[in-house]
Amino acid sequence: MLNTTAIRKIEAEKENLISLAHKMWVEPETAYNEVKAAQWTAEMLKEYGFEVEVGAYNLPTCVVGRWGSGHPVIGFLGELDALPGMSQKLTTEKDPVIAGGAGQGCGHNLLNVSALAAVVGLKAELEEKKLPGTVVFYGCPAEEVLTGKVFMAREGAFADLDACFAWHGDSVNRVMTGKHTGLNSAIFHFKGRTAHAGGDPHNGRSALDAAEIMSVGANYLREHVTSDVRIHYVYKEAGTAPNIVPDKASVWYYVRAFNRPAIEDTYNRLVKVAEGAAHMTETELEIEFLGGCYNTQPNMYMAGMTYEIMKDIELPTYTEEEKAFADALNKNSPNYQAVLASGKLEKGPIFEGMSSFQTTDNYGSTDVGDVQYIVPCVQVRTACWNQAAPGHSWQITACSDMGIGFKGMLYGAKVMAAAAMAMYEDPTHIEKAKAEFDEKMKAAPYKCPIPKEVPIPQPKK
């Protein structure tokens, strides 16, 4: 088993690192409002000797920490935001701390600290070995709305990197090799004219009618797109009372696919559907484009290298109390019967092995994809919650402030630090990763999906 300086440093600092993950769990902050998380992250980076900038790339809650000089320049992606509606106590029954409040239902408190722990370990080993190179930590805002890193990229982030590592909690231990979808996100606002719905409905022009007709058209559109396309929506505004013809209505759409051309083509067709709905109802249409992101493009050379190193790092072990907690969560999960039937629980309620190195695509999205179109980048995933935990769930929140989550967080940090250290010590790894990246990018260069005229969201006061 590997027992390097970086790994020992991460282990030695674990209580301090866990304290940051705990604070982010206790006071979760949603996208673009991560003021405290940014401050705490910056303070810890300074404590470990990093040069720190808060408000980097014109994003108020973006934190960047740098240490070292020269090449290789390797980046690590942290996340600062929590999910709305995912508040949860440390219990095996659904029980929010604050009803409707935010919570770490995707484990971004762990994600942020895993990346931070990796750079702390790397700094220690690079100092000891007196090796050249630069370590860059990115505390990224707003991954949950899939635009934080995209705005950062638009403002010039990641371009100076030679390679980059990302990490995410999971129900298993693996290195991501499949694609996640990219997407476009927009709110379609319709404006009509009020009237008494009973007394003079003929004088009204219903914005709600327009929104509903748009949604009917979108659902017909589903039949005429490629099989990887996903279209989904929620209503943001739909009127105030049944006896008033609504003069305002809005509907928020995501369009996902496995490549940008398919996303853009489907989105453009959706815009035509909205325009048609407005024309049919004699209403006005305003489109609020929120942003978009690329599908992921994992660097397979880095993935293979990292996977081999991952197999040589000691796996976490769990206490009987942690296993009992995970078992109770599994039995309270809507996925329990399916996971039980699959045989995944035969070895225990928490995954304790290594998944095989295989490519599996995922219809979820992450703005890590944009980074992967700028620089060779791979994502490590480690077990941080019970095997039957649904994605974006109260069960993940519950596991993200206890040993189950913390152990996976530190394991992921050790994997990233060890894989990055191999690249610092042998730059041929960088050369091979870049050769693959350059070959993939021959087809089309990266073009930021968010136009310059779309403003960067600001924290709510």
N, C-alpha and C positions, 0 to 999 in steps of 0.2 A: 504494500500500500504506500502511496505517496505521503511523505511527511516533510514537506518543504517549509522554508521560512515563511512564505505567504500563508500557507495553511495553518501553521502554528500561530502566526500573528492574528489571523481571523479568530481562531479558537481562544486565544488569550484575551481578545477584546470583546468577546461575545456578550458579556453582560452590559457593557456600554452600548453596543450596537442594538441589542434587544430593547434597551430603554427608549431609543428613538422610534422603533417599530411600535412599541406600546403607546407612546405619546400620540402617534399618528392614528392609532386605533381608538384611543379615548376621545380625541377631538378630530373626527374625520371632516374633510373639506372637499366640496365638489369642484368640478372642472372650472378652472380659471379663478377659483377662490382660495387657493392653497397657500394663503399668506403665512400661517403659522408653520406649516410643513416646510415651506421654503426657508423660513428663518431658522428652524431647528436643524435642517439639513446643512445650511450654510455654516452654522456654528460648529457642528461636528466636523465638517471638512476642515475648517480653520484649526480646530483642535488637533487634527492629525497632520497639519503642516501644508495644506493645499492653498493655493491662491484662488480666491472665490469671488465670483460675480453674481449678484442677485439682480434680476431684471434683465438677464442676458437676452440678446436677439429681440429686444423691444417687447418681450413678454414679461409683465411684472412679477410673475411667480416662477419664472425659469431660473434655475440655479446651475451654474457651471463651476466645477472645481478642477484646477490643473496642477500638476506637479511634474517636474523633470524638464528635459530639453532634448531636442533632436528627434530622430526617427529610430524605431517605429513610433507612430502616434496611434494609440489604441483607445477607443472610447467605450464607455459603459453606460447603459441607459437605465436610469431610475424613473419612477413614476410617483407623482405626488397626490393625485386625486382619488377620492372615494366615490361610491355610487349613491345616488339619492334613493331613499326608501329601504336601505339595507341595514338599518340600525338593529343590533342584536346583542343580548347579554351573553356571558360565557355559560351557556346552558345548552342542553340537548333538545330542548323544546323551543319552538319559535316564541320569542319574548323580546320585543325591541326595548332598547334603553329609552328611546324617544319615538313614539308612534309616528311613522312617516319620515323619520330622520335619516340622515346619511349614515353609511356604514361601509366597512371594508369588505364588501361582498365580492371583490375580485382580488383581494389580498395585496393591494398596492402599497400598503405600509411595509409588507415583507419585500415586495419588489424593489422599492426604493432603497431599503437597507441592504438587500443582497448585493446590489450594484455598488453601494458605498463600501460595504465590507470587502468586496473584491479589490477595489482600488487601494484600500488601506493595507491589505495584505501584499499587493503588488509593490507598493511604494517601499515597504520594509525589505522585500527581497531584492528589488533593484538597487536600493541603497547598499545593502550588504555586499552585493556582487559588483557594485560600481559599474553597472551597465548603462549605456545611453538609452534614451527613450522618453516619451511623454505619455502620461496617464491622464485621461480626461473623463471626469464624471459629469453626466448630464442629469439634473433633476428636472424631469419634463412635466409640464402641466397638461391636463385635459386629454389624457389618452382615451378616457371613457366616451368622449364625444368625437374622438378620432381626428382631431385637428391640431393638437398641441405640437407634435413633432413636424407637422406639415407647415405650420406657421414658422417654426424654427428653421426648417429647411429653406423656406421662402426668404428668410432673413440672413441666410448664409451659413447656418449650422452644418456640421458634419463634413464639410468639404475638405478640411485639412487632415482628416483621419486616414490612416492606412488600413484599419480594420476596426470592427465594432462588435461588442457582445451585448446581448439582451438576455433577460431571465424572466420567467414567470412561474408562479405557483401552479400546481396541477394535482391530479389524483395519482399520477405515476411519475417515474423518473425516465427522462428521454431527452433527445436532442431533436428539435423540430426540423423536418426535411420537406414537409408538404407545404402547399400554398394555403394562405388565408385569403379571403376575398378582399378586394378594394371596394370603395363606394363613393357615391356622391350623396350629400345631405342638403335638403332645402325645405323651406316652409313656403307653401303656396297660400297667399292671402287674397281673398276675394272680398270686394266691396260692392254692396248693392244699395237698396233704398228701402227704408222702413215703411210699413203701412199696417193698418189694423187687419190681422189675418182673417177676421170674420166680417168686418164692416166694409173694407175696400181693398181686398187682396190684389185686385187688378192694378193698383197703384204701386205695389211693392215690387222690388226686384231682389230675389232671395239669394244672398251670398251662400247660405247653407245649401240651396239647390245646386249651386255651381260646384261646391266642394264635393257633394255627393255624386254628381254627374261625373266629375273628374275621377272619383274613386271607382265608379262603374267602368269608365274607360280604361283605367289602369288595370283593373282585373281582367278585362278582355285582352289587354296588351300582353298579359302573362303567357297567353297561348302562342305568341309570335315572337318570342325571344329565345336565345340559346339556353340550353338546359342548366347552365351554371348561374344564370341571372336570378336574383332575388329582389322582389319589390315589396316593401312593407311600409305601413303608415299609421299615424295616430292623429286624431283631431285635437287641435289646440284651442279652438274657439268655434262655437256652433250655435250662437244665439243666446237670448236671455229668458224668453218666455214663449210658450206656444202661440199666444195670441198676437205676437209681434213678428212680422216678417223680418228675419235677420238681415241686417245690413252689413254684418261682418262675420266672416268665417275663415278659418285657416286649418290647413292640414299639413302635417310634417311627414316627408317621405325620405326613405333610404332606398337607393338603388345599388345593389351589390353585384359583382361578377369577378371572375378570376383574371381579368385583364382590363386595362384602362380603355382600350377601344370599345369593348362591349359595354362598359359602364357609361361612357360618354354617348354612345349611340342610343342606348335605352333611355338615358336621362333626357336627351334631346327629343325623343319621341314622347316621353312623359310630359315635357313642356308643351308639346303640340296638343296633347290631350287636355291639359289645363287651359290652354288658349281656346280650344274648342268649347269647353264647358263655360268659359266666361262669355263667349260669343252667343251660345245658346240661351243663356240666362240674362243677357244684357247687363252683365256686371263687369267690374274692372278687376284686373288681375295684377298683383305685384308678387314677384318671386324674390324671396330672401334666401340667397345661396349661402349656406353655412360653411361649406367646405367639402373636401373630398380627400381620399387617400388612395395610395397604390395597394395592389395585392402584394403579399409578401413574396420574396425572392431569395430564399436561404442560400447561402454559399455552401455548396456541397463539400468542397474541400475542407473548409473550416468545420463543417458539421461532422465529417468523418474523423478528423483530427481530435476534435473535442470529445466525441463519443469514446474514442479509445482511451483518452485520458480520464474521462468520467468513470470508466470501469475500474480504474486503479485508485480511486479515492474512496475511503471508508464510508459506507452507507450509514445513515442515522439508525439508532435503535430507540425503541419506544417503551415507556413504562407501562405497567398493567393499567394504571389509571388512564393514561392516554389512549390505550387500546379500547378500554371500556367506553370512554367518551366517544370515540370514533364509531364503535359498534352501535351505540345508542343513536347516534346521528344517522348511520346507515339505515337503521330500522325505521327512522322517521322521514326517510327520503322518498319522494315519489318515484325515484329510480331504483328503489331497493330490489323489487322482484326481478327486474331485468338484469341488474348487476349480479344478483344471486344466481340466476339461471345461467349466466355466462361463465360461472366458475371463478370469477375474479376474487371472490371473498374466501376461497378455500384456504388461502395462506394467511388470512388475517384481515381485519377491518381497515388497515392502512397498508398501502403498497410498500413493500420492503425490498424490491429487487431492481432489475434494470430491464426496461422495455427493449425490444429488438430494434435494430437500426432499419426502419422501414418508412416509406413515404406514405403519409395519409393526409389528404387535403381536408380543410376545415372551412365551413361556410361563415364562420365569424370573421371579424375584421380587427386589424390593429394598425396604428400609424407607424409601427416599426417597419412596415413595408416601404414607406418612403425613404427611410434610412438605407434599406437594402438596395435601393436604386441609386444611391449616392456613393456607397462604400461597401466592400465585402462585410457581411454581417450575419451572425447566426444567433439563434435563441435557444438557451438551455431551459428545461422545465424539470422541476423536482416536486415530489409529493409533499404537499403542505396541508392537505385536508383528507377527510374520509373518502373512501373509494366511490361511494354512491352520491357524493355531493353534486347537486346540479350546478351548472355555471351561474355566476351572478346570483348567489343565494345567501340566505341568512346562515346556512351551515358553513359556508366559507368564512363569513364574518366571525362566527364562533371559533373557528380553528385558527384565525389569524392573530390571536392574542394569547397564545398558549404554546406549550412545547411542540405540538404537532407542526404548527406553522413555523415557529422559530427554527426548529431543527432542519426543515426543508430549505428555509431561507439561507442558513449558514452553509449547508451542503452545496447549494447552488453557487454561493459566493466562492467556495473553495474550487469548484469545477471551473468557473470562469477565470479565476486567478491563475490556476495551474495551466489552463489552455493558453491564456494570454502570455504567461511567462515563457512557454515554449516558443512563441512567436518573437518575443524579445531576444531570446537566446539564439534562435536560428531564423534569421530573416527570410530564408527560402520558403518558409511557411507563408509569409506575406506575399512573396512573389507568386506562388502557386494560387493563392486565393485571389490575387489581383488578376492573374491571367484568366481565370474562370469568369470573374466579374466583367472584365473587358470584352470577353467573347459574348456574354449574355447581352451586354449593352450596345452591341453593334447594330441591333435592329432599330433602336430609337433611344435617344438620350432622355434623361429625366426632365420632365416639365412639371413644375409645381401645379397641383390641381386647384390651388386657391389663388385667384387673381389678386394683383396688388391692391385693387380698389376695395377688397373685402377687409374690413378693419379687424384688428386683433381684439378679442373680447377683454374687458377689464374686470378686476375683482368687484364684487358687489359691496357697497359700503353699508 
